[in-house]
Amino acid sequence: MFLAFNELKHEKLRYGLVIAMITLLAYLIFIMTSLALGLANENTDALYSWHVKSGVLNKSADVNLRQSLLTKAQVDALTKGKDNAAMAETSVVLTGKGADKEAVTFVGLRENQFIAKDMELTTGKKVHRKYQVVLDDSLQAKGYKLNQKIRLNSSDHAYTIVGFTHKAKLNIVPVVYGTIPAWQELSQVGPRFAASGVFSKNDSIKNTDKALKSYSLTDIIDKLPGYSAQNTTFYFMIGFLMIISLIIIAVFLYIVTLQKLPNYAVLRAQGVPNRFLINATLAQAFLLTASGVVIALIFITITGYALPESVPMTVDPVITSLVSIGLILMSILGALIPMRMVTKVDPVSVIGG
């Protein structure tokens, strides 16, 4: 470590460029990871905010919330327990005076069930009437305000915003919470249907209706439109970036090691063992990558605070730490590639004699 540290101090420009390259690679990977996590959260924030573990949907809906419809009799049978709650979903267009027109997801709830009762508001009050709604607080930046009158689709009735809640997004669009009767009117399904599904705090819901099927929350999330494809794309991109990082770091270390062969030859001629030279090379790789990663962490933290809320980016400390450790391990693995040159260096052939 002593030899590696002093060499970095002596060759500031050379190793400064290597650190800059590692910083850019790490920063790019952090950006991609944060965007992937941010987009994933915007698909599922609402579902996770309910603290549910399972749900029952219509079997013919192919685990698609928007395609699922449950009758009133089915909902009543499934919601006898206090840990079960009905929800109804449909897509609508939100408009309001002095505010931007927005495509949103309307979610109808029963106010006496746990999803509505446990909802945490950032301001205002909960829904108690048919034409009252609670909006995701990201819509405040679009011009929507408390007690404002709004329209959903081309409805004849105006809705009143009575509250705002945080992290209420589903399928990357804001959620508007309302009542089941309002959902029946907006989706034009009539009084026969009372929900899209029933969700539970328990791992499964007891169901005897052959037309319905119970699913875990993970199964329901995986079937959200575009969710799996989006995550798989990001995972492949991040994986390829990690592999590219390994190759680039290995190439740089190989070139640097090649340039230092005369120095290693002198040390070998003085009786310095291979173990010392190997440890110095690995320590140098660790210092270079750790320095680049730390600088990239500073950049991604600043970026997280600087970007507007409209950018779906979430900097998670745990995931970022794991990616950082992965990059450092990649660099050490890359440092092993030029190790053979160090161990096989011949002082006579390099120095001459």
C-alpha positions as CSV (number, residue, x, y, z in Angstrom):
1,M,0.0,0.0,0.0
2,F,2.9,2.4,0.8
3,L,4.5,1.8,-2.6
4,A,1.2,2.2,-4.4
5,F,0.3,5.4,-2.5
6,N,3.6,7.1,-3.1
7,E,3.5,6.2,-6.8
8,L,0.1,7.9,-7.1
9,K,1.6,11.0,-5.5
10,H,4.5,11.0,-7.8
11,E,2.6,10.5,-11.1
12,K,-0.4,12.8,-10.4
13,L,-1.3,13.5,-14.1
14,R,-1.2,9.9,-15.3
15,Y,-3.2,8.5,-12.4
16,G,-5.4,11.6,-12.3
17,L,-6.6,10.7,-15.8
18,V,-7.2,7.1,-14.8
19,I,-9.3,8.3,-11.8
20,A,-11.2,10.7,-14.0
21,M,-12.1,7.8,-16.4
22,I,-13.2,5.6,-13.5
23,T,-15.2,8.5,-12.1
24,L,-17.1,8.9,-15.4
25,L,-17.8,5.2,-15.7
26,A,-19.0,4.9,-12.1
27,Y,-21.1,8.1,-12.4
28,L,-22.8,6.7,-15.6
29,I,-23.6,3.4,-13.8
30,F,-25.0,5.3,-10.8
31,I,-27.2,7.4,-13.1
32,M,-28.5,4.3,-14.9
33,T,-29.1,2.5,-11.6
34,S,-30.9,5.5,-10.1
35,L,-33.1,6.0,-13.2
36,A,-34.0,2.3,-13.3
37,L,-35.0,2.4,-9.6
38,G,-36.9,5.6,-10.1
39,L,-38.9,4.3,-13.0
40,A,-39.6,1.1,-11.2
41,N,-40.8,3.0,-8.1
42,E,-43.1,5.1,-10.3
43,N,-44.7,1.9,-11.5
44,T,-45.3,0.6,-8.1
45,D,-45.4,3.4,-5.5
46,A,-49.1,3.3,-5.0
47,L,-49.2,-0.5,-4.5
48,Y,-46.4,-0.5,-2.0
49,S,-48.0,2.4,-0.1
50,W,-51.0,0.2,0.7
51,H,-48.7,-2.3,2.5
52,V,-50.4,-5.3,0.9
53,K,-49.0,-8.7,0.1
54,S,-51.6,-10.3,-2.2
55,G,-54.6,-9.7,-4.3
56,V,-57.5,-11.4,-6.0
57,L,-58.3,-10.6,-9.6
58,N,-60.6,-12.0,-12.3
59,K,-58.9,-15.1,-13.6
60,S,-59.6,-14.2,-17.3
61,A,-57.8,-10.8,-16.8
62,D,-54.4,-12.4,-17.1
63,V,-53.1,-10.6,-13.9
64,N,-54.0,-7.2,-15.5
65,L,-55.6,-4.8,-13.0
66,R,-57.2,-2.7,-15.7
67,Q,-58.8,-5.7,-17.4
68,S,-60.1,-7.2,-14.1
69,L,-63.7,-6.7,-12.9
70,L,-65.3,-8.1,-9.8
71,T,-69.0,-8.1,-9.1
72,K,-70.4,-6.7,-5.9
73,A,-71.2,-10.1,-4.6
74,Q,-67.6,-11.3,-5.2
75,V,-66.2,-8.2,-3.5
76,D,-68.5,-8.5,-0.5
77,A,-67.5,-12.1,0.0
78,L,-63.8,-11.3,-0.1
79,T,-63.8,-8.2,2.1
80,K,-65.5,-9.6,5.2
81,G,-62.1,-9.5,7.0
82,K,-60.6,-6.2,8.1
83,D,-57.3,-7.1,6.3
84,N,-58.9,-7.1,2.9
85,A,-59.9,-4.1,0.8
86,A,-61.3,-3.5,-2.6
87,M,-59.8,-1.2,-5.2
88,A,-61.0,-0.2,-8.7
89,E,-58.7,1.3,-11.4
90,T,-59.3,3.1,-14.6
91,S,-57.4,5.6,-16.8
92,V,-58.8,9.2,-17.0
93,V,-57.8,12.6,-18.1
94,L,-57.5,15.3,-15.4
95,T,-58.2,18.9,-16.2
96,G,-58.5,22.0,-14.1
97,K,-58.6,25.8,-14.5
98,G,-55.1,27.2,-14.6
99,A,-53.5,23.7,-14.5
100,D,-52.0,21.3,-17.1
101,K,-54.1,18.6,-18.6
102,E,-52.8,15.2,-17.2
103,A,-53.3,11.6,-18.0
104,V,-53.8,9.9,-14.6
105,T,-55.0,6.7,-13.0
106,F,-58.2,6.9,-11.0
107,V,-58.4,4.5,-8.1
108,G,-61.7,4.0,-6.4
109,L,-61.7,2.9,-2.7
110,R,-64.1,2.1,0.0
111,E,-63.6,4.7,2.8
112,N,-64.2,2.2,5.6
113,Q,-61.5,-0.2,4.4
114,F,-57.8,-0.1,5.4
115,I,-56.3,1.2,2.1
116,A,-58.4,4.4,2.4
117,K,-58.3,4.6,6.2
118,D,-54.5,4.2,6.4
119,M,-53.7,6.6,3.6
120,E,-51.1,9.2,4.7
121,L,-51.9,12.7,3.5
122,T,-49.4,15.5,3.0
123,T,-52.2,18.1,3.2
124,G,-56.0,18.2,3.3
125,K,-58.4,15.5,4.3
126,K,-59.6,12.1,3.1
127,V,-62.4,11.4,0.7
128,H,-65.9,11.0,2.2
129,R,-68.2,11.9,-0.7
130,K,-68.6,10.7,-4.3
131,Y,-67.2,13.8,-6.0
132,Q,-64.2,14.3,-3.7
133,V,-60.7,13.2,-4.7
134,V,-57.2,13.0,-3.2
135,L,-54.3,13.5,-5.7
136,D,-50.7,12.6,-5.8
137,D,-48.7,15.6,-4.6
138,S,-46.6,15.7,-7.8
139,L,-49.7,17.2,-9.4
140,Q,-49.3,20.3,-7.3
141,A,-46.4,21.3,-9.6
142,K,-48.8,21.1,-12.5
143,G,-51.1,23.8,-11.0
144,Y,-53.6,21.7,-9.0
145,K,-54.5,23.1,-5.6
146,L,-56.5,22.2,-2.5
147,N,-60.3,22.8,-2.8
148,Q,-59.9,23.3,-6.6
149,K,-62.7,22.1,-8.9
150,I,-61.5,19.7,-11.5
151,R,-62.9,17.5,-14.3
152,L,-62.2,13.8,-15.0
153,N,-62.7,12.9,-18.7
154,S,-65.8,14.6,-19.9
155,S,-67.8,14.0,-16.7
156,D,-70.9,16.1,-16.1
157,H,-69.9,16.6,-12.4
158,A,-67.0,18.6,-11.1
159,Y,-64.7,16.9,-8.5
160,T,-63.2,18.7,-5.6
161,I,-59.6,18.2,-4.5
162,V,-59.8,17.6,-0.7
163,G,-56.2,16.3,-0.2
164,F,-52.8,15.4,-1.5
165,T,-50.8,12.3,-0.7
166,H,-47.1,11.3,-1.4
167,K,-45.8,8.6,-3.6
168,A,-49.1,7.8,-5.3
169,K,-48.0,6.6,-8.8
170,L,-49.1,3.6,-10.8
171,N,-47.8,2.7,-14.2
172,I,-45.6,5.9,-14.1
173,V,-48.6,8.2,-13.9
174,P,-50.1,10.0,-10.9
175,V,-53.0,8.5,-9.0
176,V,-56.3,10.2,-8.2
177,Y,-58.0,8.5,-5.3
178,G,-61.8,8.6,-5.2
179,T,-64.8,6.4,-4.4
180,I,-66.1,3.2,-5.9
181,P,-69.3,4.9,-7.2
182,A,-67.2,7.6,-8.9
183,W,-65.2,4.8,-10.6
184,Q,-68.4,3.0,-11.7
185,E,-69.5,6.3,-13.4
186,L,-66.1,7.1,-15.0
187,S,-65.4,3.6,-16.3
188,Q,-69.1,3.2,-17.3
189,V,-69.3,-0.4,-15.9
190,G,-72.5,0.2,-14.1
191,P,-73.5,-0.9,-10.6
192,R,-73.0,-4.6,-11.3
193,F,-69.2,-4.4,-10.9
194,A,-67.7,-3.1,-7.6
195,A,-63.9,-3.3,-8.0
196,S,-61.0,-4.3,-10.2
197,G,-59.5,-6.4,-7.4
198,V,-59.3,-7.1,-3.7
199,F,-56.0,-6.7,-1.9
200,S,-54.9,-8.0,1.5
201,K,-52.3,-7.5,4.1
202,N,-52.0,-11.3,4.3
203,D,-49.9,-13.6,2.1
204,S,-53.1,-14.9,0.4
205,I,-56.8,-14.4,0.3
206,K,-59.2,-17.3,0.9
207,N,-61.2,-17.6,-2.3
208,T,-63.7,-20.2,-3.4
209,D,-64.9,-18.5,-6.6
210,K,-63.6,-20.4,-9.6
211,A,-63.8,-17.2,-11.7
212,L,-61.3,-15.5,-9.5
213,K,-57.7,-16.2,-8.6
214,S,-55.3,-15.1,-5.8
215,Y,-51.9,-13.7,-6.7
216,S,-48.9,-12.5,-4.8
217,L,-48.1,-8.8,-5.0
218,T,-44.9,-9.7,-6.9
219,D,-46.9,-11.5,-9.6
220,I,-49.3,-8.5,-10.0
221,I,-46.4,-6.0,-10.2
222,D,-44.5,-8.2,-12.8
223,K,-47.6,-8.1,-15.0
224,L,-47.9,-4.3,-14.9
225,P,-47.7,-3.0,-18.6
226,G,-44.0,-2.6,-19.6
227,Y,-42.7,-3.1,-16.1
228,S,-40.7,-6.3,-16.6
229,A,-39.4,-5.3,-20.1
230,Q,-38.3,-1.9,-18.7
231,N,-36.4,-3.4,-15.8
232,T,-34.8,-6.1,-17.9
233,T,-33.5,-3.5,-20.3
234,F,-32.0,-1.5,-17.5
235,Y,-30.5,-4.6,-15.9
236,F,-28.8,-5.6,-19.2
237,M,-27.5,-2.0,-19.7
238,I,-26.0,-1.9,-16.2
239,G,-24.5,-5.3,-16.5
240,F,-22.9,-4.5,-19.8
241,L,-21.5,-1.2,-18.3
242,M,-20.0,-3.2,-15.5
243,I,-18.3,-5.6,-18.0
244,I,-17.1,-2.6,-20.0
245,S,-15.7,-1.1,-16.9
246,L,-13.8,-4.3,-16.1
247,I,-12.3,-4.3,-19.6
248,I,-11.4,-0.6,-19.6
249,I,-9.8,-0.7,-16.1
250,A,-7.9,-3.9,-17.0
251,V,-6.6,-2.2,-20.2
252,F,-5.5,0.9,-18.3
253,L,-3.8,-1.1,-15.6
254,Y,-2.1,-3.3,-18.2
255,I,-0.7,-0.2,-20.0
256,V,0.4,1.3,-16.7
257,T,2.0,-2.0,-15.6
258,L,3.8,-2.3,-18.9
259,Q,5.3,1.2,-18.5
260,K,6.5,0.3,-15.0
261,L,8.2,-2.9,-15.9
262,P,11.7,-1.3,-15.6
263,N,10.8,-0.2,-12.1
264,Y,9.6,-3.7,-11.2
265,A,12.8,-5.2,-12.7
266,V,15.0,-3.0,-10.5
267,L,13.0,-4.0,-7.4
268,R,13.3,-7.7,-8.4
269,A,17.0,-7.3,-8.9
270,Q,17.2,-5.9,-5.3
271,G,15.5,-9.0,-4.0
272,V,12.0,-7.7,-3.5
273,P,9.6,-10.7,-3.6
274,N,6.8,-11.2,-6.1
275,R,4.2,-11.1,-3.2
276,F,5.2,-7.5,-2.4
277,L,4.9,-6.4,-6.1
278,I,1.5,-8.1,-6.5
279,N,0.2,-6.5,-3.3
280,A,1.4,-3.1,-4.5
281,T,-0.4,-3.6,-7.9
282,L,-3.7,-4.7,-6.3
283,A,-3.5,-1.8,-3.8
284,Q,-2.9,0.6,-6.6
285,A,-6.0,-0.7,-8.4
286,F,-8.0,-0.4,-5.2
287,L,-6.9,3.2,-4.6
288,L,-7.6,4.3,-8.1
289,T,-11.1,2.8,-8.2
290,A,-12.0,3.8,-4.7
291,S,-11.0,7.4,-5.5
292,G,-13.1,7.4,-8.7
293,V,-16.1,5.8,-7.0
294,V,-16.0,8.3,-4.1
295,I,-15.9,11.2,-6.5
296,A,-18.8,9.7,-8.5
297,L,-20.8,9.2,-5.3
298,I,-20.4,12.9,-4.6
299,F,-21.5,13.8,-8.1
300,I,-24.6,11.5,-8.0
301,T,-25.6,12.9,-4.6
302,I,-25.4,16.4,-6.0
303,T,-27.3,15.3,-9.1
304,G,-30.1,13.8,-7.0
305,Y,-30.7,17.1,-5.2
306,A,-30.3,19.2,-8.3
307,L,-32.7,17.4,-10.7
308,P,-36.3,18.4,-10.7
309,E,-38.9,16.0,-9.2
310,S,-40.3,15.4,-12.7
311,V,-37.2,13.3,-13.5
312,P,-37.8,9.8,-12.1
313,M,-34.5,9.2,-10.4
314,T,-34.1,7.6,-7.0
315,V,-30.6,7.4,-5.4
316,D,-30.8,4.4,-3.0
317,P,-27.9,4.2,-0.5
318,V,-28.0,0.4,-0.3
319,I,-28.1,-0.2,-4.0
320,T,-25.5,2.5,-4.7
321,S,-23.2,1.0,-2.1
322,L,-23.5,-2.5,-3.7
323,V,-22.7,-1.0,-7.1
324,S,-19.7,0.7,-5.6
325,I,-18.4,-2.5,-4.1
326,G,-19.0,-4.3,-7.4
327,L,-16.9,-1.7,-9.3
328,I,-14.0,-2.0,-6.8
329,L,-14.1,-5.8,-7.1
330,M,-14.2,-5.5,-10.9
331,S,-11.1,-3.3,-10.7
332,I,-9.2,-5.8,-8.5
333,L,-10.2,-8.6,-10.9
334,G,-9.0,-6.4,-13.8
335,A,-5.7,-5.9,-12.0
336,L,-5.1,-9.7,-11.9
337,I,-4.8,-9.7,-15.7
338,P,-1.4,-7.9,-16.0
339,M,-0.2,-9.8,-12.9
340,R,1.7,-12.4,-14.9
341,M,3.9,-9.7,-16.4
342,V,4.9,-8.6,-12.9
343,T,5.7,-12.1,-11.6
344,K,7.6,-13.1,-14.8
345,V,9.6,-10.0,-15.2
346,D,13.3,-10.7,-15.9
347,P,15.6,-8.0,-14.5
348,V,18.4,-8.9,-17.0
349,S,16.2,-8.7,-20.1
350,V,14.5,-5.4,-19.0
351,I,17.4,-3.6,-17.5
352,G,20.0,-5.1,-19.8
353,G,23.3,-6.7,-18.9
